Each structure stands twice: as C-alpha cells, then as structure tokens.
Amino acid sequence: MNFGGLDFAVLVLYMAGVTAWGAWLGRANRGGTDYFLGNRNLPWWAVMLSVVATETSTLTFLSIPGVAYLGTLAFLQLAIGYLAGRAVVSWILLPAYYRGELSTAYALLETRFGGSARRYASGIFMVTRLLADSVRLFATAIPLAIITGWSYPVSILVIGAATLAYTYYGGIRAVVWVDALQMALYVGGGLIALLLLHMAVDGGWSAILASAGSAGKMQVLDFTASPAVAYTFWAGLIGGGFLSMASHGTDQLIVQRLLTCRDVVQSRRALIGSGFAVIVQFALFLFVGLGLWVFFEGREFAGSDEIFARFIIEEMPAGVRGLLIAGVFAAAMSSLSSSINSLASASAYDFWGPLRRRRGGAGSTETGGDVAAAIVAEADRDIMIAGKVFTLVWAGLLIVGAIVFIPLSEGTAAVEVALAAASMAYGGLLGAFALGVLTRRVGQTGAIVGMTVGVGTVVVIWATARSAVAWPWFVLIGLVVTMVVGSAVRTRR
C-alpha cells in the first residue's frame, strides 16, 4: 500500500475542513425555509454546480472510467438526452413550481390532485432515493477500504458520519456551497489523472488515443435499434431525455436545489447550465477510462469500480494521491449530503407538516398580523427541528442500505445499478406530473393508480426481462403506462 503520511494528512485536513465549514454555513438557519430552501436566495451558478455534483457523485469519479475501460465512449450519448430533458423541464415544470411558494417537488401534485397524491409520490421518491444512494455510498467505501485496510462497513460508517455532521448543522445552504467546492475538487482530480496518464504512457495521449481507436473504443455514436443495448443514440436521446426530465423535474433531490434560486429565470440558468457541465464532466472521466485501459494494458479487475481507485492508490505520487482520494470523498459527500437533506425535507414538509396541522399544532392565522406572523415563524422553526431529526434517521438508513449492498456488489458497476434503481420509479413520478400539468380530466385516484401500475410494470420488466430491455428505456415505459392507466381512471378528486 502506497498511501502514506502526507496522503493521510491531505485527506484528513480536507474532510475536517469541509465538515467545519459546512457546519459554520448553517449558523444563520432560523427555520425550515432557511434550513431546506436557503431562504430562496442562493446564486444560480452555485446551484448549478450543486446540481451537477449531486447527480454525478462518486459514480462519475469511479464508475465512469470503468465503463470506458470495459467498453467505449458510447455512454456519452446519455448526456445528449440529459440536456434535452433539462430543456423540457425548464420550460414546462419550472414555471409551475414558481407559481406558488412550494416547499417540495410533490407539493405541486397536491395543488392539482390532493394530499394523498403528494404523499404517495413523495413516498416513492424516498424508497428510490434510499436504494440508489445506498449504492453510491457503498461505491465510495471502496477506495477508503483499499487505503486503510478497514472493512467496508467501517469505511461506510466513517464517510456517513463525516457527511452527516455538516449536513445536520448546515442545512441546504451548506450542502450547496460545499457541493460547489467539492465539484471543483473532483473535476480537478480528473484533470490531474489525465496529466499523469499522459506522463505514464509512452507517447502520451497521442498513443493512448491511437491504441483506443484501433481497438474500436473511441466510438461515441451507436445507432443500434435494439432496446436490449443500453448505450445507443436512441436510448441516449430518448431514454436519457426522459430520465433527465424525471430526475430534474420530479426528484426532490434536484428540485429542492432549483427552488433555492431567487426566481424561475435564475433556476432555469442553473438547470440548463448543469446540462452542459455534465457533458464535459462525463467526457473527462470517460477519457480517464481510456487512458487507464492503455496503462493497464486491458488487465482484468475484480470490479469495474475498482480500476481507477487502484490507479490512484498504486501509481500516483504522494500528496497528489491524497488529493485524488479527497476528490473521491468530495464526490461522495456532495451526493450523500444532498440525499440526506432532500429526504429530510420531503419527510418534514410532505408528511410531518400536514400531520402537525391536522392535530392543530400550527394554530390559526386568522388573527392579528403580529400574532399570525409569530405563529408562522414558530411553525417554520418546528419544521427545522423535525427536519434535523429526519436528517439523523435518513443518514442511518442510508448507511445500513450501503452495508446491505456489499454482498450484492460483485461483478456490477455501481453507476448502472444506481441509475437502474432510480429509473424504475422515475417513469411513474414523471407520468403523475405530466397528468397534473398537461391534463385536467384525471383526478387523484387516477394519478395514484397510474403511478402504481407504471412503477410496478417497470419493476416486473427489470426482474424478468432486463436482458431484453435496457435500463435507459425504463422511464419512458413507466411514463407511458402511468399516463395511459391514469387517463383511464377519470374519477376526479
């Protein structure tokens, strides 16, 4: 093991500094609006970086190089659809979110269908996010376990505890600003890897690209029409487009960040800008994978997520190695903190808040202005307190989920597992939002039944026919089924 004292010092200083800074950023939090929405006053460019850091995380840093190592650059086709999907969300769903003071993505469903639809969709989000981000947390434990010799469970606990500290105290403001810093760090890590690979391979990047080209690994576009192939132009444009519409239009993980902007114009800039940033970022780490393929001469590894981690630990110089591993943790902590905060906000606003009001805890605002303002402020403080409790609960569940995934991880690429898990539910969620925004004839029962059948159909396909239908098509299938079934059930609220 080449990870020495200087590397440990860099890693420890980084994690301690980020944790302390994130906690300090939350010093001004006074209520739920501050804690979960940053008082709706965060700059669009910081939100843009946070969106990118949240959706890509460690899976980009570790898994994407492995995808190119074992295959080609065809994964980049998904990013074309990602940008197209963001454009649709920017012009259709974002204006609807900003017409009212919405606190979560699913509050929009309540205004159209009713409270049951809101809670049902929020529940689907929670289960999906728990599954997908448990996998992300596990992927981060791989390099820490390699470095320290700790078991995966211990490594998972260390990462989870460090992230929880600043998320608990700092809230969404800390999450967004720390995300921006962490994205800069792990993208910088990718650029350093490109430079080191250039120096390590005879002939540098000219030789790397020539070798990759002769082996057919430079292919970007694949016009194969088979739905069984995951990375084709059609799966990328259509499947990736609908996946992006669902993840950035209906997933509280992303929508929460967009709601922290001052207005819809700022939010739109953040969302569209993130689409271009993701294309550049995917390309960066795919090229890292090509360089690793040439450097290791196509050597086989136990898992694709281990390839880049091994290069960092075994081949990089002291200090740089510590910085790159800090980049791995930066990617992981940005995604994990976002997940914890979004799950806590959905729990507090979609479930605890309505329950509190039904029990009379919020009081009545039909009174004098000062009294009403005091009641609203008290309710906002209560939301923050409840949110902190939910923050602890969801952090614990994500850590347990990551540990449970350990025996299931052999031979899998974590990025594909996480995307497939999210895609199974995204179609149903996107279908419910489409029914709410594009139609007036479908009521709450239709929306709930449609979501249930849509998500259930995709789960059945994944369980019985995933070799025939690749995961990028899951969202489109779920969307179509949800809308057809929901439209057939026209019982209004």
C-alpha positions in Angstrom: 0.0 0.0 0.0 1.5 3.3 -1.1 -0.9 5.6 0.8 1.5 7.4 3.2 1.5 10.0 5.9 1.3 13.0 3.6 -1.7 11.5 1.8 -3.5 10.9 5.1 -2.8 14.4 6.2 -4.2 15.8 3.0 -7.3 13.6 3.2 -7.9 14.3 6.9 -7.4 18.0 6.6 -9.8 18.2 3.7 -12.6 16.2 5.4 -12.2 18.1 8.7 -12.2 21.4 6.9 -15.3 20.7 4.8 -17.1 19.4 7.9 -16.3 22.5 9.9 -17.1 24.9 7.0 -20.4 23.3 6.3 -21.5 23.4 9.9 -20.4 27.1 10.1 -22.5 27.9 7.0 -25.6 26.9 8.9 -25.2 29.4 11.7 -27.9 31.7 10.3 -30.6 29.0 10.0 -33.7 30.0 11.9 -36.4 27.8 10.4 -37.4 25.4 7.7 -37.2 27.9 4.9 -33.6 28.6 5.8 -32.7 25.0 6.5 -34.3 23.4 3.5 -34.5 26.2 0.9 -31.7 28.6 1.7 -34.3 31.4 2.2 -34.8 31.1 -1.6 -31.8 33.4 -2.2 -28.9 31.3 -3.4 -27.0 32.3 -6.6 -27.8 30.3 -9.8 -24.2 29.4 -10.6 -23.7 27.8 -7.1 -27.0 25.9 -7.5 -25.8 24.7 -11.0 -22.6 23.3 -9.6 -24.5 21.7 -6.7 -26.9 20.0 -9.2 -24.0 18.6 -11.2 -22.2 17.4 -8.0 -25.4 15.9 -6.7 -26.3 13.9 -9.7 -22.9 12.6 -10.6 -21.1 12.0 -7.3 -18.6 9.1 -6.8 -20.3 7.1 -9.5 -18.8 9.6 -12.1 -15.4 9.6 -10.4 -15.0 5.9 -10.1 -17.6 4.1 -12.2 -17.5 6.1 -15.5 -13.8 5.4 -16.1 -14.6 1.7 -15.6 -17.4 1.9 -18.2 -14.9 3.3 -20.8 -12.3 0.8 -19.7 -14.6 -2.1 -20.4 -16.4 -0.6 -23.4 -16.3 2.6 -25.5 -17.3 6.2 -25.2 -20.9 5.3 -26.1 -22.0 6.2 -22.5 -21.7 9.9 -23.6 -24.8 9.5 -25.7 -26.9 9.7 -22.5 -25.6 13.2 -21.9 -27.3 14.3 -25.2 -30.7 13.2 -23.8 -29.8 14.7 -20.4 -29.5 18.2 -21.9 -32.7 17.8 -24.0 -34.7 16.6 -20.9 -33.5 19.6 -18.9 -34.8 22.0 -21.6 -38.2 20.5 -21.4 -38.3 20.8 -17.5 -37.1 24.4 -17.7 -40.0 25.5 -19.9 -42.8 23.3 -18.6 -42.3 22.3 -14.9 -40.1 25.1 -13.5 -42.8 27.8 -14.1 -45.3 25.6 -12.4 -43.1 25.3 -9.3 -42.6 29.1 -9.1 -46.2 30.0 -9.4 -46.6 29.3 -5.7 -44.4 29.1 -2.6 -43.8 25.3 -3.0 -41.5 23.6 -0.5 -41.0 20.2 -2.2 -41.5 18.9 -5.7 -44.5 16.9 -4.6 -46.4 20.0 -3.3 -47.2 20.6 -7.0 -49.2 17.4 -7.1 -51.2 18.4 -4.0 -52.3 21.6 -5.7 -53.6 19.6 -8.7 -54.7 16.3 -7.2 -54.7 16.4 -3.4 -52.7 15.5 -0.3 -52.7 11.7 -0.9 -51.1 12.0 -4.3 -48.4 14.3 -2.9 -47.6 11.8 -0.1 -47.7 8.8 -2.4 -45.3 10.4 -4.8 -43.0 11.5 -2.0 -43.0 8.0 -0.6 -41.9 6.6 -4.0 -39.1 9.2 -4.1 -37.9 8.2 -0.6 -37.7 4.5 -1.4 -36.0 5.1 -4.7 -33.5 7.6 -3.3 -32.7 5.2 -0.4 -31.9 2.4 -2.8 -29.9 4.5 -5.3 -27.8 6.5 -2.8 -27.1 3.5 -0.6 -25.3 2.1 -3.7 -23.4 5.5 -4.1 -22.3 5.4 -0.5 -21.0 1.8 -0.9 -19.0 2.8 -4.1 -17.2 5.5 -2.0 -16.2 3.0 0.6 -14.2 1.0 -2.0 -11.1 3.4 -2.1 -11.2 4.0 1.7 -11.2 0.3 2.4 -8.3 -0.2 0.0 -6.3 2.7 1.6 -6.9 1.8 5.2 -7.5 -1.9 5.2 -10.7 -1.3 7.0 -13.8 -3.4 6.3 -16.5 -2.0 4.0 -18.9 -1.4 6.9 -16.3 0.6 8.9 -15.5 2.6 5.8 -19.1 3.3 5.1 -19.7 4.5 8.7 -16.7 6.9 8.6 -17.9 8.5 5.4 -21.5 8.7 6.6 -20.6 10.2 9.9 -18.4 13.0 8.4 -21.1 13.9 5.9 -23.9 13.8 8.4 -22.1 16.4 10.6 -22.1 19.3 8.2 -25.5 18.3 6.7 -27.2 18.3 10.1 -25.8 21.6 11.2 -25.6 23.4 7.9 -28.8 22.5 6.0 -29.2 23.2 2.3 -27.0 26.3 2.3 -24.1 24.2 3.5 -25.0 21.4 1.0 -25.0 23.8 -2.0 -21.8 25.7 -1.2 -19.9 22.6 -0.2 -21.1 20.9 -3.3 -19.6 23.7 -5.4 -16.3 23.3 -3.7 -16.3 19.6 -4.0 -17.2 19.6 -7.7 -14.2 21.8 -8.3 -12.0 19.3 -6.4 -13.1 16.1 -8.1 -13.1 17.6 -11.6 -9.6 18.9 -10.8 -8.8 15.3 -9.8 -9.9 14.0 -13.1 -7.7 16.6 -14.9 -4.7 15.6 -12.8 -5.4 11.9 -13.8 -5.3 12.9 -17.5 -1.9 14.6 -17.0 -0.4 11.7 -15.1 -1.6 9.2 -17.6 -0.1 11.3 -20.4 3.2 11.1 -18.5 3.0 7.4 -17.6 2.2 6.1 -21.1 4.9 6.2 -23.8 3.8 8.6 -26.5 1.3 10.3 -24.1 -2.3 10.9 -25.2 -1.4 10.6 -28.9 -0.5 7.0 -28.2 -3.5 6.4 -25.9 -6.0 7.7 -28.5 -4.3 5.7 -31.3 -4.5 2.5 -29.3 -8.1 3.1 -28.2 -9.1 4.0 -31.8 -7.6 0.8 -33.3 -9.5 -1.2 -30.7 -12.8 0.5 -31.5 -13.0 2.2 -28.1 -13.4 5.7 -29.5 -16.9 5.0 -30.7 -19.4 7.6 -29.4 -22.5 7.1 -31.6 -24.2 3.8 -31.9 -27.4 3.7 -33.9 -28.4 0.2 -33.0 -32.2 -0.1 -32.7 -32.3 -2.9 -30.2 -33.8 -2.0 -26.8 -31.5 -4.5 -25.2 -28.5 -2.4 -25.8 -28.0 0.2 -23.1 -25.8 2.8 -24.8 -27.2 3.7 -28.2 -28.1 7.0 -29.8 -31.8 6.3 -29.4 -31.5 5.1 -25.8 -29.4 8.2 -25.0 -31.6 10.8 -26.7 -35.0 9.3 -25.8 -34.3 7.2 -22.7 -31.7 9.7 -21.4 -34.1 12.6 -22.2 -37.0 11.1 -20.2 -34.6 10.1 -17.4 -33.4 13.7 -17.1 -37.0 15.0 -17.2 -37.9 12.7 -14.4 -34.8 13.3 -12.2 -34.6 17.0 -12.7 -38.4 17.7 -12.8 -39.8 15.3 -10.2 -37.0 14.2 -7.9 -36.8 16.2 -4.7 -33.1 15.7 -4.7 -32.7 18.1 -7.6 -35.9 20.1 -7.5 -35.1 21.2 -3.9 -31.9 22.9 -5.2 -33.8 24.6 -8.1 -36.3 26.0 -5.5 -33.4 27.7 -3.7 -32.9 30.2 -6.6 -34.4 33.7 -6.4 -36.8 33.2 -9.4 -37.6 31.0 -12.4 -35.1 32.7 -14.6 -32.2 32.0 -12.2 -33.5 28.5 -11.7 -33.6 27.9 -15.5 -30.0 29.1 -15.9 -28.9 26.7 -13.2 -30.7 23.8 -14.8 -29.6 24.3 -18.4 -26.1 25.2 -17.4 -25.8 21.9 -15.5 -26.7 20.0 -18.7 -23.6 21.4 -20.5 -21.4 20.8 -17.4 -22.5 17.2 -17.2 -21.5 16.6 -20.9 -18.0 18.0 -20.2 -17.7 16.0 -17.0 -18.8 12.7 -18.5 -16.3 13.2 -21.3 -13.5 13.9 -18.9 -13.9 10.7 -16.9 -14.6 8.5 -20.0 -11.2 9.7 -21.3 -9.6 8.8 -18.0 -11.0 5.3 -18.5 -9.4 5.1 -22.0 -6.1 6.1 -20.5 -6.4 3.5 -17.8 -7.1 0.8 -20.4 -3.9 1.6 -22.2 -1.9 2.0 -19.0 -3.1 -1.3 -17.5 -2.9 -3.0 -21.0 -6.5 -4.2 -20.6 -5.8 -6.1 -17.4 -8.9 -7.7 -15.7 -10.1 -6.4 -12.3 -12.5 -7.9 -9.8 -14.9 -5.0 -10.4 -15.0 -2.1 -12.8 -15.4 0.5 -10.0 -12.0 -0.7 -8.6 -9.9 0.3 -11.7 -9.5 4.0 -11.2 -9.2 3.5 -7.4 -6.3 1.1 -7.9 -4.5 3.6 -10.2 -4.9 6.3 -7.7 -3.5 4.3 -4.8 -0.8 2.3 -6.6 0.5 4.7 -9.2 0.1 8.3 -8.1 2.8 10.3 -6.2 2.4 11.2 -2.5 0.3 14.2 -1.8 -1.4 14.0 -5.3 -2.7 10.6 -4.2 -4.2 12.2 -1.1 -5.7 15.0 -3.2 -7.3 12.5 -5.6 -8.7 10.4 -2.8 -10.1 13.6 -1.3 -11.7 14.1 -4.7 -13.4 10.7 -4.4 -14.8 11.7 -1.0 -15.8 15.1 -2.3 -17.9 13.5 -4.9 -19.4 11.1 -2.4 -20.1 13.6 0.3 -21.8 16.0 -2.1 -24.2 13.4 -3.3 -24.8 11.9 0.2 -25.4 15.2 1.9 -27.9 16.2 -0.8 -29.7 12.9 -0.5 -30.0 13.2 3.3 -31.2 16.8 3.2 -33.7 16.2 0.4 -35.1 13.1 2.2 -35.4 15.0 5.4 -37.2 17.9 3.7 -39.7 15.6 2.0 -40.4 13.9 5.3 -40.8 17.2 7.1 -42.9 19.0 4.5 -44.8 16.2 2.9 -45.6 14.1 6.0 -44.8 15.7 9.3 -46.1 19.2 8.4 -49.6 18.1 7.3 -49.9 15.8 10.3 -48.9 18.6 12.6 -51.6 20.9 11.1 -54.3 18.3 11.3 -53.5 17.9 15.0 -53.9 21.7 15.5 -50.3 22.3 16.1 -50.0 25.2 13.6 -52.7 27.2 15.1 -54.8 29.7 13.2 -53.5 32.6 11.1 -56.9 34.3 11.1 -55.8 36.8 13.8 -53.8 39.9 14.2 -50.8 40.4 11.9 -48.2 40.2 14.6 -49.7 37.1 16.1 -50.1 35.4 12.8 -46.5 36.2 11.9 -45.4 34.7 15.2 -47.4 31.5 14.6 -45.9 31.1 11.1 -42.4 31.7 12.4 -43.0 29.1 15.2 -44.3 26.6 12.6 -41.2 27.3 10.4 -38.9 26.6 13.4 -40.7 23.4 14.2 -40.2 22.2 10.6 -36.5 22.8 11.0 -36.4 20.9 14.3 -38.3 18.0 12.8 -36.0 18.2 9.7 -32.9 17.7 11.8 -34.5 14.6 13.4 -35.3 13.2 10.0 -31.7 14.0 8.9 -30.4 11.7 11.6 -32.9 9.0 10.6 -32.2 9.0 6.9 -28.5 9.1 7.4 -28.7 6.0 9.4 -30.9 4.2 6.8 -28.5 5.1 4.0 -25.6 3.7 6.0 -27.5 0.5 6.6 -28.5 0.3 3.0 -24.9 0.6 1.8 -23.8 -2.2 4.1 -26.6 -4.4 2.8 -25.5 -3.8 -0.7 -22.0 -5.2 0.0 -22.7 -8.9 -0.8 -24.7 -7.9 -3.9 -22.0 -5.8 -5.5 -19.7 -8.5 -7.1 -19.4 -8.0 -10.8 -21.6 -4.9 -11.0 -20.9 -1.3 -12.0 -22.4 0.9 -9.3 -23.3 3.6 -11.7 -25.5 1.3 -13.7 -27.1 -0.2 -10.5 -27.9 3.3 -9.1 -29.3 4.6 -12.4 -31.4 1.5 -13.0 -32.8 1.7 -9.4 -33.8 5.3 -9.9 -35.2 4.7 -13.4 -37.7 2.1 -12.1 -39.6 4.8 -10.2 -38.9 7.9 -12.3 -41.4 6.9 -15.0 -44.3 6.7 -12.6 -43.3 10.0 -11.0 -42.9 11.8 -14.3 -46.2 10.4 -15.5 -48.0 11.8 -12.5 -46.6 15.3 -13.1 -47.5 15.0 -16.8 -51.0 14.1 -15.9 -51.2 17.1 -13.5 -49.7 19.7 -15.8 -50.9 18.6 -19.2 -54.5 17.3 -18.4 -57.5 18.4 -16.4 -59.6 15.3 -16.7 -57.6 13.0 -14.4 -58.2 13.1 -10.6 -56.3 11.9 -7.6 -57.3 8.3 -7.9 -56.2 8.1 -11.5 -52.8 9.6 -10.6 -52.2 7.2 -7.8 -53.4 4.1 -9.7 -51.3 5.2 -12.7 -48.2 5.7 -10.6 -48.6 2.3 -9.0 -49.1 0.4 -12.3 -46.3 2.4 -14.0 -43.7 1.7 -11.4 -44.9 -1.9 -11.0 -44.6 -2.6 -14.7 -41.0 -1.4 -14.8 -40.1 -3.4 -11.7 -41.5 -6.5 -13.4 -39.6 -5.8 -16.6 -36.4 -5.4 -14.5 -37.0 -8.6 -12.7 -37.9 -10.8 -15.6 -36.7 -9.2 -18.9 -33.8 -6.8 -18.2 -31.6 -8.7 -20.7 -34.2 -7.7 -23.4 -34.9 -4.1 -22.3 -32.0 -2.0 -21.1 -32.5 0.4 -18.2 -32.4 3.7 -20.2 -35.9 2.8 -21.5 -37.4 2.3 -18.1 -38.5 5.9 -17.6 -40.3 6.1 -21.0 -42.1 2.8 -20.3 -43.2 3.9 -16.9 -44.3 7.3 -18.1 -46.5 5.8 -20.9 -48.0 3.2 -18.7 -48.8 5.8 -15.9 -50.4 8.2 -18.3 -52.5 5.5 -20.1 -53.7 3.9 -16.9 -54.2 7.3 -15.1 -56.2 8.6 -18.0 -58.4 5.5 -18.0 -59.3 6.2 -14.3 -61.0 9.5 -14.5 -62.5 9.8 -11.0 -62.0 13.4 -10.1 -60.9 14.5 -6.6 
